[in-house]
Amino acid sequence: MIYGEPVLRTKGKQIEKIDDDIRALASDMLETMYEASGVGLAAQQVGRALQLTVVDVSDAESRPSRMWLAGEEVDPKEQMPLILINPEVQLGEELETGTEGCLSFPEITAEITRAAKVKVTAQDLQGNRVEFEAAGLLGRAVQHESDHLNGILFIDRMTSAAKAALAGKLKRLVADSKK
């Protein structure tokens, strides 16, 4: 879904039951994300207002990620892809600014300030509780996708000057979404 589609502004419903529909949706989302060379995708971006996101930063060599399971640092690549159901994200206090793009905003990037480290609690496709901490690109991607699940878009986190500079492109995206 491209910017302008109302579902992108819709807070996702909690997933009560992980069934074949949810598993198929997660699989389709991974396929869509890989085809678009993305590192994350939220259910809203495929037209479903649910608390489901997929993330895979394993090919992002130029933007390192860090991950901790039960306090022990692990290689994030070995944990990919992540399928996060009903995720809750706790933001660390330290902030950092980095470049972000979004599959719902083709060819638009901006400098976005986010927490440098996050703690995530979610469920996996088997309904198991998943807990980890993340930093670097993985931490940024989880925050970006969690925002999507709550109807928040990365343009909402831009400076007003950056948003003003992109006003023409954003209007064109909205117009294209109406076609």
Secondary structure as GFF3:
##gff-version 3
##sequence-region A 1 179
A	DSSP	three_ten_helix	6	9	.	.	.	ID=ss1
A	DSSP	alpha_helix	20	35	.	.	.	ID=ss2
A	DSSP	beta_strand	40	42	.	.	.	ID=ss3
A	DSSP	three_ten_helix	43	46	.	.	.	ID=ss4
A	DSSP	beta_strand	52	55	.	.	.	ID=ss5
A	DSSP	beta_strand	65	69	.	.	.	ID=ss6
A	DSSP	beta_strand	72	74	.	.	.	ID=ss7
A	DSSP	three_ten_helix	76	79	.	.	.	ID=ss8
A	DSSP	beta_strand	82	91	.	.	.	ID=ss9
A	DSSP	beta_strand	95	102	.	.	.	ID=ss10
A	DSSP	beta_strand	105	115	.	.	.	ID=ss11
A	DSSP	beta_strand	117	123	.	.	.	ID=ss12
A	DSSP	beta_strand	129	135	.	.	.	ID=ss13
A	DSSP	alpha_helix	136	149	.	.	.	ID=ss14
A	DSSP	three_ten_helix	154	157	.	.	.	ID=ss15
A	DSSP	alpha_helix	160	165	.	.	.	ID=ss16
A	DSSP	alpha_helix	167	178	.	.	.	ID=ss17
###
